[in-house]
Amino acid sequence: MKILLSAFCIFFILHAGFAQERYLEEITDSVNVETYTYIQKDGQNLELDVYSPAFDNETERPVLVYVHGGGFSGGIRNNEGTATFCKKFAQRGYVAVSITYRLLRKGTKTGFGCDCPTEEKLEAIAAAVEDLQDATYFLITNWENLGINPHQIILAGSSAGAETVLPAAYQPPYCYGLESGPVSYAGVISMAGAMADTTQIYADSAIPSMFFHGTCDNLVPYASAPHHYCSEDREGYLMLHGSKTIADKLQQLGKPYWLYTVCGGNHSVAGSPMFDQVEEMLTFCHKFVLNNSRDQIHTIIPGEHNCDYPGFNYCAN
């Protein structure tokens, strides 16, 4: 009996150890990619790509949903960089998803800068958020076929994609107003993102959050400032609250976050973490989302804050 019990304990320990390592270390080199249409809008098929580890028997895997950038006028879901990023997560045991969404500023003369009326900026963001919610609902309703855990959906976005995932992440499910049904998220990763309204972040809506941002970002503010630093007399004047401001609010609420500050960094921080800080993202997902860490972390990459925007005492001026 003791021998059998010991054998069972050894099996249990090994199995538990594998389960923990699964989301930190590679479990496979081979990744399957499938494309689905999650909804049709305005005559357009909105598609998503699902990256999953090949030969995997797990049936309830956590999901990373990535939203690309491009100023709501460009960008695609399946470029080489995005595919590589999603495959890295799938190789660790996650299911990674990259979505297409409506680009309301595509082909417009004013783009998404200071000449784009504020109302049209907000409309572009709202449309992208709605599409992200619909994509999420597609995943939730097909969770068994996809082999995912519908309660462990993590959002990630770059630039315009981050401006999409942040308001979606903190919005309570009952506020969505979707005909498709309510959705909610387990965590969010923002790369050079911001949001217009932080009042929707409160104790019950806050979720584990990771932020990457440069202090000299001239398009999306690191703290609080106008979008593109437009002056008040411009049509595109819109106050935004970036990573530092959101992290400060989460700190006040006692909620978990990881702020990754690049001193002197510009808007390139919207994309560089997908290549340079994937391990940190995987650690965040494993520690904060899957294992419920309550930590509040601020990682500072030293550098000169060589821009005209407000400085911070942890960056050299």
URURZI-V693979 format. One record per pair of residues at least 12 apart in sequence whose C-alpha atoms are under 10 Angstrom apart, sorted by sequence separation. I is the first residue (numbers start at 1). J is the second residue. D is the distance in Angstrom with one decimal. If there is no record, write none. Layout:
BEGIN
i=<I,I>
j=<J,J>
d=<D,D>
END
This chain:
BEGIN
i=<35,36,37,51,86,112,171,172,173,217,225,226,227,228,247,302,303,304,305,35,36,50,51,83,85,137,140,155,156,171,172,225,226,227,246,260,301,302,303,304,34,35,36,50,68,83,136,139,155,169,170,171,225,226,227,300,301,302,303,34,35,50,67,82,83,105,154,168,169,170,224,225,226,227,243,244,300,33,34,35,49,66,82,104,105,168,169,224,225,243,244,33,34,48,49,104,136,168,169,170,194,223,224,225,243,244,260,32,33,34,48,105,169,170,193,221,222,223,224,243,31,32,33,66,104,105,136,169,187,188,189,190,191,192,193,194,221,222,223,224,31,32,33,66,77,78,104,168,169,185,186,187,188,189,190,191,192,193,220,221,222,223,224,260,31,32,33,65,77,78,103,104,184,186,187,188,189,190,191,192,220,221,222,223,224,30,31,32,64,76,77,78,102,103,104,166,185,186,187,188,189,190,191,192,220,221,222,223,224,258,30,31,32,76,77,102,104,132,165,166,184,185,186,187,188,189,190,191,192,220,221,222,223,258,29,30,31,76,77,103,104,165,166,221,222,223,28,29,30,31,64,75,76,102,103,165,192,195,223,27,28,63,64,75,101,102,162,164,193,194,195,258,26,27,28,63,101,102,162,163,166,167,192,193,194,257,28,49,74,75,100,101,102,162,163,165,166,167,170,172,192,193,194,196,215,27,48,49,61,72,73,74,101,102,132,161,162,163,164,165,166,167,170,171,172,192,193,194,195,213,214,215,47,48,63,64,65,66,67,68,72,73,74,101,102,153,154,155,161,162,163,164,165,166,167,170,171,192,194,196,213,258,62,63,64,65,66,67,68,72,73,74,75,100,101,153,154,155,156,157,158,159,160,161,162,163,164,167,169,170,171,194,196,211,212,213,257,51,61,62,63,64,65,66,67,68,71,72,73,74,99,100,128,129,132,133,151,152,153,154,155,156,157,158,159,160,161,162,163,166,169,170,172,173,195,211,212,256,61,62,63,64,65,66,67,68,70,71,72,73,74,99,101,128,131,132,150,151,152,153,154,155,156,157,158,159,160,162,163,167,171,172,194,210,211,256,49,52,53,60,61,62,63,64,65,66,67,71,72,73,101,129,130,150,151,152,153,154,155,156,157,158,159,160,167,170,171,172,209,51,52,53,58,60,61,70,71,73,100,125,128,129,133,150,151,152,153,154,155,156,157,158,159,166,170,171,211,50,51,53,54,58,70,99,124,125,128,129,132,133,150,157,169,170,211,256,257,265,49,50,51,52,53,54,56,98,99,126,127,128,129,169,170,209,210,256,257,258,259,260,261,262,263,264,265,23,51,52,53,73,97,125,126,129,130,169,209,255,256,257,258,259,260,261,262,263,264,265,23,51,52,53,54,72,73,97,125,129,141,169,170,222,255,256,257,258,259,260,261,262,263,264,265,50,51,52,53,71,72,124,125,128,129,133,141,169,222,254,255,256,257,258,259,260,261,262,263,264,265,52,53,71,126,137,209,254,255,256,257,258,259,260,261,262,263,264,265,266,52,53,70,71,97,125,126,138,140,196,197,198,208,254,262,263,264,265,51,52,53,133,137,140,166,196,197,198,206,207,222,262,263,264,51,52,134,136,137,140,195,196,197,198,206,222,251,50,51,52,133,134,137,194,195,196,201,217,221,222,251,50,51,130,134,136,137,194,195,196,209,210,211,212,213,214,215,216,217,220,221,250,251,49,50,51,129,130,133,134,136,137,193,194,195,198,202,203,206,208,209,210,211,212,213,214,215,216,217,218,219,220,264,49,50,112,130,133,134,135,136,193,194,195,198,201,202,206,207,208,209,210,211,212,213,214,215,216,217,218,219,263,48,49,50,72,133,134,136,162,193,194,201,203,204,206,207,208,209,210,211,212,213,214,215,216,217,218,247,263,33,48,49,71,133,192,193,194,195,199,202,203,206,207,208,209,210,211,212,213,214,215,216,217,220,247,47,48,49,73,95,133,192,194,195,198,202,203,204,206,213,214,215,216,217,247,263,264,47,48,72,95,190,191,194,201,203,213,214,215,217,263,264,33,46,47,48,71,72,95,154,156,190,202,213,214,217,261,262,263,264,33,46,47,71,94,95,154,155,156,158,159,213,214,215,244,261,263,31,32,45,46,72,154,156,213,214,31,45,46,72,213,214,30,31,33,44,45,96,163,212,213,29,31,32,44,95,96,97,98,212,29,31,32,96,97,98,212,28,30,31,41,42,101,159,160,212,213,29,30,38,41,67,159,212,26,28,29,31,33,35,37,38,67,26,27,28,29,32,33,34,35,36,37,25,26,27,28,31,33,35,24,26,27,28,67,212,23,25,26,27,66,23,24,25,26,65,23,24,25,189,22,23,24,188,189,190,191,22,23,65,125,187,189,210,211,21,22,23,65,210,21,22,19,65,122,192,193,210,192,209,210,63,166,191,192,193,208,209,163,166,191,192,193,208,191,192,210,163,191,192,208,209,166,190,191,208,209,229,191,192,207,208,61,191,207,60,191,59,60,63,208,225,46,59,61,62,63,75,208,225,59,60,61,62,63,74,75,208,210,223,224,48,59,60,61,62,63,72,73,208,209,210,211,212,214,222,223,46,47,59,60,61,62,63,64,65,66,67,68,69,70,71,72,208,210,215,216,221,222,46,50,58,59,60,61,62,63,64,65,66,67,68,69,70,71,72,215,216,218,41,48,57,58,59,60,61,62,63,64,65,66,67,68,69,70,71,215,216,217,218,48,56,60,61,62,63,64,65,66,67,68,69,70,72,214,215,216,218,39,60,61,62,63,64,65,66,67,68,69,71,72,189,215,216,217,38,67,68,69,216,52,67,68,69,215,216,39,52,66,67,69,189,215,216,38,39,50,52,66,67,68,188,189,215,38,67,187,188,215,37,38,67,187,36,38,39,66,186,38,65,215,37,38,187,188,36,186,187,186,187,186,113,121,186,159,162,118,158,159,161,158,159,160,158,159,114,158,159,114,157,158,113,114,157,158,112,113,114,115,120,121,158,112,113,114,118,119,120,121,122,158,113,114,117,118,119,121,157,114,116,117,118,119,114,115,116,117,118,119,114,115,116,117,118,113,114,115,116,117,118,63,64,66,69,113,114,115,63,64,65,66,67,69,113,114,62,64,65,69,112,113,114,64,156,110,154,152,154,153,152,152,88,88,85,86,94,82,85,89,81,84,85,88,89,92,84,88,82,89,81,82,85,89,81,88,69,68,69,68,64,63,62,62,62,62,25,24,25,24,23,24,23,24,23,24,23,24,22,21,20,23,20,20>
j=<47,48,49,63,98,124,183,184,185,229,237,238,239,240,259,314,315,316,317,48,49,63,64,96,98,150,153,168,169,184,185,238,239,240,259,273,314,315,316,317,48,49,50,64,82,97,150,153,169,183,184,185,239,240,241,314,315,316,317,49,50,65,82,97,98,120,169,183,184,185,239,240,241,242,258,259,315,49,50,51,65,82,98,120,121,184,185,240,241,259,260,50,51,65,66,121,153,185,186,187,211,240,241,242,260,261,277,50,51,52,66,123,187,188,211,239,240,241,242,261,50,51,52,85,123,124,155,188,206,207,208,209,210,211,212,213,240,241,242,243,51,52,53,86,97,98,124,188,189,205,206,207,208,209,210,211,212,213,240,241,242,243,244,280,52,53,54,86,98,99,124,125,205,207,208,209,210,211,212,213,241,242,243,244,245,52,53,54,86,98,99,100,124,125,126,188,207,208,209,210,211,212,213,214,242,243,244,245,246,280,53,54,55,99,100,125,127,155,188,189,207,208,209,210,211,212,213,214,215,243,244,245,246,281,53,54,55,100,101,127,128,189,190,245,246,247,53,54,55,56,89,100,101,127,128,190,217,220,248,53,54,89,90,101,127,128,188,190,219,220,221,284,53,54,55,90,128,129,189,190,193,194,219,220,221,284,56,77,102,103,128,129,130,190,191,193,194,195,198,200,220,221,222,224,243,56,77,78,90,101,102,103,130,131,161,190,191,192,193,194,195,196,199,200,201,221,222,223,224,242,243,244,77,78,93,94,95,96,97,98,102,103,104,131,132,183,184,185,191,192,193,194,195,196,197,200,201,222,224,226,243,288,93,94,95,96,97,98,99,103,104,105,106,131,132,184,185,186,187,188,189,190,191,192,193,194,195,198,200,201,202,225,227,242,243,244,288,83,93,94,95,96,97,98,99,100,103,104,105,106,131,132,160,161,164,165,183,184,185,186,187,188,189,190,191,192,193,194,195,198,201,202,204,205,227,243,244,288,94,95,96,97,98,99,100,101,103,104,105,106,107,132,134,161,164,165,183,184,185,186,187,188,189,190,191,192,193,195,196,200,204,205,227,243,244,289,83,86,87,94,95,96,97,98,99,100,101,105,106,107,135,163,164,184,185,186,187,188,189,190,191,192,193,194,201,204,205,206,243,86,87,88,93,95,96,105,106,108,135,160,163,164,168,185,186,187,188,189,190,191,192,193,194,201,205,206,246,86,87,89,90,94,106,135,160,161,164,165,168,169,186,193,205,206,247,292,293,301,86,87,88,89,90,91,93,135,136,163,164,165,166,206,207,246,247,293,294,295,296,297,298,299,300,301,302,61,89,90,91,111,135,163,164,167,168,207,247,293,294,295,296,297,298,299,300,301,302,303,62,90,91,92,93,111,112,136,164,168,180,208,209,261,294,295,296,297,298,299,300,301,302,303,304,90,91,92,93,111,112,164,165,168,169,173,181,209,262,294,295,296,297,298,299,300,301,302,303,304,305,93,94,112,167,178,250,295,296,297,298,299,300,301,302,303,304,305,306,307,94,95,112,113,139,167,168,180,182,238,239,240,250,296,304,305,306,307,94,95,96,176,180,183,209,239,240,241,249,250,265,305,306,307,95,96,178,180,181,184,239,240,241,242,250,266,295,95,96,97,178,179,182,239,240,241,246,262,266,267,296,96,97,176,180,182,183,240,241,242,255,256,257,258,259,260,261,262,263,266,267,296,297,96,97,98,176,177,180,181,183,184,240,241,242,245,249,250,253,255,256,257,258,259,260,261,262,263,264,265,266,267,311,97,98,160,178,181,182,183,184,241,242,243,246,249,250,254,255,256,257,258,259,260,261,262,263,264,265,266,267,311,97,98,99,121,182,183,185,211,242,243,250,252,253,255,256,257,258,259,260,261,262,263,264,265,266,267,296,312,83,98,99,121,183,242,243,244,245,249,252,253,256,257,258,259,260,261,262,263,264,265,266,267,270,297,98,99,100,124,146,184,243,245,246,249,253,254,255,257,264,265,266,267,268,298,314,315,99,100,124,147,242,243,246,253,255,265,266,267,269,315,316,86,99,100,101,124,125,148,207,209,243,255,266,267,270,314,315,316,317,87,100,101,125,148,149,208,209,210,212,213,267,268,269,298,315,317,86,87,100,101,127,209,211,268,269,87,101,102,128,269,270,87,88,90,101,102,153,220,269,270,87,89,90,102,153,154,155,156,270,88,90,91,155,156,157,271,88,90,91,101,102,161,219,220,272,273,90,91,99,102,128,220,273,88,90,91,93,95,97,99,100,129,89,90,91,92,95,96,97,98,99,100,89,90,91,92,95,97,99,89,91,92,93,132,277,89,91,92,93,132,90,91,92,93,132,91,92,93,257,91,92,93,257,258,259,260,92,93,135,195,257,259,280,281,92,93,94,136,281,93,94,93,139,196,266,267,284,267,284,285,139,242,267,268,269,284,285,240,243,268,269,270,285,269,270,288,242,270,271,287,288,246,270,271,288,289,309,272,273,288,289,143,273,289,143,274,143,144,147,292,309,131,144,146,147,148,160,293,310,145,146,147,148,149,160,161,294,296,309,310,135,146,147,148,149,150,159,160,295,296,297,298,299,301,309,310,134,135,147,148,149,150,151,152,153,154,155,156,157,158,159,160,296,298,303,304,309,310,135,139,147,148,149,150,151,152,153,154,155,156,157,158,159,160,161,304,305,307,131,138,147,148,149,150,151,152,153,154,155,156,157,158,159,160,161,305,306,307,308,139,147,151,152,153,154,155,156,157,158,159,160,161,163,305,306,307,309,131,152,153,154,155,156,157,158,159,160,161,163,164,281,307,308,309,131,160,161,162,309,146,161,162,163,309,310,134,147,161,162,164,284,310,311,134,135,146,148,162,163,164,284,285,311,135,164,284,285,312,135,136,165,285,135,137,138,165,285,138,165,315,138,139,288,289,138,288,289,289,290,290,219,227,292,267,270,227,267,268,270,268,269,270,269,270,226,270,271,227,270,271,227,228,271,272,227,228,229,230,235,236,273,228,229,230,234,235,236,237,238,274,230,231,234,235,236,238,274,232,234,235,236,237,233,234,235,236,237,238,234,235,236,237,238,234,235,236,237,238,239,185,186,188,191,235,236,237,186,187,188,189,190,192,236,237,186,188,189,193,236,237,238,189,281,236,285,285,289,289,289,290,274,275,273,274,282,271,274,278,271,274,275,278,279,282,275,279,274,281,274,275,278,282,275,282,270,270,271,271,285,285,285,286,289,290,279,279,282,282,282,283,283,285,285,286,286,287,286,286,286,290,290,291>
d=<6.7,5.5,9.0,9.7,7.6,9.0,9.4,7.1,9.0,9.8,9.9,5.2,6.0,9.4,6.7,8.1,6.4,4.8,5.0,5.7,6.5,9.6,9.7,9.6,9.9,9.3,9.2,8.8,9.7,8.1,9.4,8.4,4.1,5.9,9.5,9.9,9.5,6.4,6.3,5.6,8.4,4.5,7.9,9.8,7.9,9.6,9.0,9.3,7.3,9.7,8.7,9.3,5.6,5.7,9.0,7.6,8.6,7.6,8.7,5.6,6.3,9.2,9.4,9.9,8.3,8.4,8.8,9.4,7.3,8.4,7.1,5.7,8.5,9.8,10.0,7.4,8.3,6.5,5.2,9.1,9.7,8.4,7.7,8.6,8.3,8.4,6.1,5.7,6.8,7.2,9.4,5.5,6.8,9.5,10.0,9.0,8.3,8.5,8.3,9.5,9.8,8.2,4.4,8.2,8.9,8.4,9.8,7.9,4.6,8.6,9.8,9.6,7.4,9.1,7.9,9.2,9.3,5.8,5.9,8.8,9.8,5.6,6.6,9.3,8.0,6.9,9.8,6.5,9.1,7.4,8.8,7.8,8.5,7.5,8.2,9.8,6.9,7.6,4.7,8.8,6.4,5.3,9.0,8.0,9.2,7.2,5.3,9.4,9.6,9.8,9.7,5.5,6.6,6.0,6.2,6.0,5.9,7.6,7.6,6.9,4.8,6.2,8.1,9.6,5.6,6.2,9.3,8.9,5.5,8.4,7.0,8.7,9.6,6.3,4.8,4.9,4.7,4.9,4.8,4.8,8.6,5.4,5.6,4.9,6.4,8.8,4.7,5.6,8.2,9.2,5.5,8.8,8.2,9.1,10.0,7.3,7.7,7.1,5.8,6.3,5.9,6.2,6.3,7.3,7.0,8.0,5.9,5.1,9.3,9.8,6.3,5.1,9.1,8.4,5.5,9.7,7.7,9.5,7.2,8.4,9.9,9.5,9.2,8.2,8.4,8.0,8.4,9.4,9.9,9.5,9.0,7.8,8.1,9.8,8.0,5.5,8.8,6.8,8.7,8.2,8.6,8.2,7.1,9.6,9.7,9.5,6.6,8.3,8.3,9.8,7.8,9.0,9.0,6.7,7.5,7.4,7.9,9.5,9.5,8.0,7.2,9.1,9.1,9.9,8.1,6.1,9.2,9.4,9.7,6.6,9.9,7.7,9.7,9.5,8.4,9.2,5.9,9.7,7.8,8.1,7.4,8.8,9.0,6.5,7.2,9.0,8.8,7.8,9.8,8.9,9.3,8.7,9.5,5.0,9.1,8.6,7.1,6.4,8.9,8.3,6.5,8.1,7.9,9.5,9.7,9.0,7.6,7.7,10.0,9.0,8.8,6.9,8.9,7.3,9.8,8.2,6.0,8.4,8.3,9.5,6.6,8.5,9.7,6.4,9.4,8.0,8.2,8.6,9.5,8.3,9.3,9.1,8.8,9.0,9.4,7.1,8.6,7.5,8.8,7.8,7.8,5.1,9.6,5.8,9.8,9.7,9.5,7.3,8.4,6.7,5.1,8.8,9.4,9.9,8.1,6.4,7.8,7.5,8.7,9.6,6.6,9.2,8.2,5.8,6.4,6.0,6.0,6.2,7.8,4.7,6.5,8.3,9.9,8.4,7.2,7.9,6.0,8.1,8.7,8.4,8.8,8.0,9.4,9.2,4.5,5.4,8.4,8.5,10.0,5.8,9.8,10.0,9.2,9.1,7.3,8.3,8.2,8.6,7.2,5.5,4.8,4.7,4.6,4.8,6.1,8.2,8.4,6.2,4.5,6.4,8.9,8.7,9.1,9.2,7.9,9.6,9.5,9.2,5.3,5.5,6.3,5.7,6.6,6.4,6.2,8.6,7.7,7.0,6.0,9.7,9.4,8.4,8.1,9.1,9.8,5.8,9.6,7.4,5.9,6.3,5.6,6.1,5.9,6.7,7.8,9.1,8.8,9.6,5.5,3.8,9.1,7.7,9.9,8.3,9.6,7.9,9.3,7.8,6.9,5.4,4.6,4.6,4.5,5.4,4.7,5.2,7.1,8.8,8.9,8.1,9.9,5.8,9.0,8.8,8.4,9.8,9.2,9.0,8.4,9.6,6.5,8.6,7.3,8.5,7.5,9.8,8.3,7.6,6.8,7.0,9.0,8.8,9.1,9.0,7.1,5.3,7.0,5.5,6.0,5.8,6.1,6.3,5.3,8.9,9.0,9.0,6.5,9.2,9.8,6.5,7.9,9.8,8.7,9.6,9.9,9.8,8.7,8.1,9.0,8.0,9.2,5.3,7.4,8.8,6.7,8.0,8.8,7.7,8.2,7.8,8.6,6.8,8.3,10.0,5.2,8.8,9.0,8.7,6.4,8.8,8.7,9.9,9.6,7.4,9.7,9.1,6.1,7.0,7.9,9.8,9.4,7.8,8.2,5.8,8.0,8.9,9.3,9.1,9.5,9.7,9.5,8.6,5.1,8.6,8.1,9.7,9.8,9.8,9.0,8.9,9.1,8.2,7.1,9.4,8.7,7.1,7.9,7.9,8.2,8.3,7.3,8.6,7.1,9.1,9.7,9.8,8.4,5.1,5.7,6.9,9.6,7.1,7.8,7.5,8.4,7.5,8.3,9.8,4.7,6.7,5.9,6.2,6.0,6.1,6.2,5.9,8.2,8.0,9.2,6.0,7.7,7.8,9.4,8.3,7.7,9.8,6.1,6.0,9.7,9.7,9.9,8.7,6.6,5.2,5.0,4.6,4.7,4.8,4.9,4.8,5.5,5.7,8.7,9.4,9.1,9.6,6.0,7.6,7.2,9.4,9.7,9.5,9.6,10.0,9.9,9.1,9.8,8.2,7.9,5.1,6.3,5.8,6.2,6.1,6.1,6.8,4.7,5.2,7.9,7.5,7.3,5.9,9.0,9.4,8.8,9.1,7.4,8.1,8.3,7.5,8.3,7.6,8.6,7.2,6.1,4.2,9.2,9.5,6.8,7.2,9.5,8.6,9.4,9.1,9.3,8.7,10.0,7.5,8.8,9.2,9.2,8.3,9.5,5.7,6.0,9.7,8.4,4.7,9.4,8.1,6.7,8.1,9.3,6.2,7.6,7.3,9.7,9.0,9.7,9.3,8.9,7.3,5.7,6.6,7.9,10.0,7.1,9.9,8.6,4.6,7.4,9.7,7.3,9.5,9.8,6.9,5.0,8.8,8.1,9.3,7.6,9.6,5.4,6.1,8.4,9.8,9.8,9.7,7.1,5.9,6.1,8.3,7.0,9.5,6.3,5.9,5.3,8.9,8.9,8.9,8.0,8.7,8.1,8.6,7.1,8.7,10.0,9.3,9.2,8.7,9.7,8.2,4.7,8.5,9.7,9.6,8.9,8.7,6.9,9.3,9.3,5.2,6.6,8.7,8.5,8.6,8.5,7.2,6.7,5.7,6.3,6.4,6.5,5.9,6.3,7.5,8.0,9.7,8.5,7.4,9.4,5.5,6.9,9.8,8.1,9.2,9.5,9.9,8.5,8.6,4.0,9.0,7.2,7.8,8.1,9.7,7.4,5.2,4.7,4.7,4.8,4.8,5.4,4.5,5.4,5.0,6.4,6.6,6.7,9.3,6.6,5.3,9.0,8.8,8.4,8.7,9.1,9.5,6.1,6.3,7.9,9.8,9.9,6.8,7.3,5.6,6.3,5.9,5.8,6.1,6.1,5.9,5.3,5.3,4.1,6.7,8.9,8.8,9.4,5.5,6.5,9.7,6.8,7.7,6.7,9.4,9.8,9.6,9.8,6.2,8.6,8.3,8.3,8.2,7.6,8.0,7.6,8.7,6.0,5.6,4.9,4.7,9.5,9.6,8.7,4.2,8.8,9.2,8.5,8.7,7.4,8.9,8.6,8.3,7.1,8.3,9.9,9.7,9.7,3.8,6.9,7.7,8.2,9.1,8.1,7.8,6.1,6.0,6.6,8.3,9.7,8.7,8.2,9.1,7.6,7.3,5.2,9.2,8.3,5.5,8.7,9.8,7.7,5.4,9.1,9.3,7.7,7.1,9.9,9.9,7.9,9.4,8.0,6.8,9.4,9.6,8.8,7.7,9.0,8.9,5.6,8.0,9.7,8.6,9.5,9.4,9.5,9.1,9.5,9.9,7.8,8.2,9.9,9.8,9.3,9.5,9.6,8.9,8.9,6.2,9.7,9.5,9.8,9.0,6.1,6.5,9.4,7.8,8.1,5.9,8.8,8.8,9.1,9.8,9.6,9.8,9.7,9.1,6.7,7.3,8.9,9.8,8.7,8.5,9.5,9.4,9.5,9.5,7.6,9.0,6.5,10.0,10.0,9.9,9.8,9.6,9.9,8.8,6.7,9.7,9.1,9.8,9.0,9.2,9.4,9.6,9.0,7.1,9.1,8.4,9.2,7.6,7.4,8.3,8.4,5.9,9.8,10.0,9.6,9.7,9.5,10.0,8.7,8.9,5.3,9.1,9.8,9.5,9.6,9.6,9.6,9.4,9.8,8.6,5.9,7.2,9.7,9.4,9.7,9.3,5.2,5.6,8.0,8.0,9.4,8.2,8.1,4.4,6.4,9.5,9.1,9.7,5.5,7.3,8.9,8.7,6.1,8.5,9.8,9.1,4.9,8.5,9.6,9.3,9.7,9.5,5.9,5.6,9.1,9.6,9.7,10.0,9.6,9.8,8.6,5.9,6.9,8.2,7.9,9.5,8.7,9.7,9.8,8.7,9.0,9.8,7.3,6.7,8.6,9.1,9.3,9.9,9.2,8.3,9.8,8.7,9.4,9.6,9.9,9.4,6.1,7.7,8.8,6.5,4.7,9.4,9.3,4.7,8.4,9.9,8.4,9.7,8.4,7.0,6.2,9.1,9.4,8.7,10.0,9.5,6.5,9.4,7.4,8.8,8.0,8.8,9.0,7.9,9.7,8.4,9.2,8.3,7.3,9.0,9.1,6.6,9.8,8.5,9.7,8.8,8.7,6.2,5.9,7.2,9.8,9.9,8.2,10.0,9.7,9.8,7.6,8.0,5.2,4.3,5.4,8.0,9.5,9.4,9.4,9.6,9.2,9.5,9.5,9.3,9.4,8.8,9.8,8.4,4.3,4.3,5.1,7.7,9.1,8.6,7.1,8.6,7.9,8.7,7.2,8.6,7.4,6.2,9.6,9.8,9.7,9.5,9.0,9.6,8.6,9.7,7.0,6.2,4.3,8.6,8.0,6.2,6.0,6.1,6.1,6.3,5.9,5.1,7.2,5.3,8.3,9.5,6.7,9.0,9.2,9.9,8.9,8.6,7.8,8.0,9.7,5.0,4.8,4.8,4.9,4.7,4.6,5.6,5.0,6.1,8.5,6.8,7.4,9.0,9.7,9.9,9.5,9.4,7.9,6.1,6.0,5.8,6.0,5.5,6.8,7.6,4.5,7.8,9.8,9.3,9.2,5.9,8.6,8.5,9.0,9.3,7.7,8.4,6.9,8.3,8.3,9.2,7.1,4.7,9.6,9.7,7.8,8.6,8.1,8.8,9.2,8.2,4.9,7.5,6.7,8.6,4.7,8.0,8.8,8.0,8.9,7.3,9.0,7.9,7.2,9.3,9.0,8.5,9.0,7.3,7.6,8.5,9.7,9.2,9.5,9.4,9.8,9.1,7.7,5.8,7.6,9.3,9.0,8.4,9.0,8.9,7.4,7.7,10.0,8.7,8.3,8.7,9.4,5.9,9.3,8.6,9.2,8.5,8.1,9.3,9.5,9.4,6.2,6.4,9.6,8.8,8.7,10.0,10.0,8.1,8.4,9.8,10.0,9.3,9.3,9.9,8.8,9.0,8.6,5.3,9.7,5.0,8.1,8.0,8.4,6.4,7.9,6.8,9.4,9.6,9.5,6.5,8.3,9.0,10.0,7.6,9.4,9.1,9.4,5.5,9.2,9.1,8.7,9.7,9.0,9.0,8.0,8.1,8.3,6.3,8.4,8.5,10.0,9.8,8.7,4.7,4.7,9.9,9.6,6.7,6.2,4.6,6.2,9.2,6.0,5.5,4.9,7.7,6.1,9.7,6.3,5.3,8.7,9.1,9.7,10.0,10.0,9.9,9.6,9.2,4.2,8.7,9.5,9.2,9.3,9.1,9.9,9.9,6.4,6.4,9.4,9.0,9.9,9.9,8.0,8.9,8.9,9.5,9.7,9.4,7.9,9.8,8.2,9.3,7.7,7.8,9.8,10.0,9.8,9.3,9.9,9.7,6.1,8.6,9.0,8.8,7.3,8.0,9.7,8.6,8.7,9.6,8.0,9.5,7.8,9.7,7.9,7.7,8.1,9.5,8.1,9.8,8.7,9.4,9.1,10.0,9.3,9.9,9.4,8.4,9.6,8.1,9.2,6.4,7.2,6.9,8.6,9.2,8.4,7.2,6.5,9.9,9.6,9.5,8.5,9.3,9.7,9.8>
END
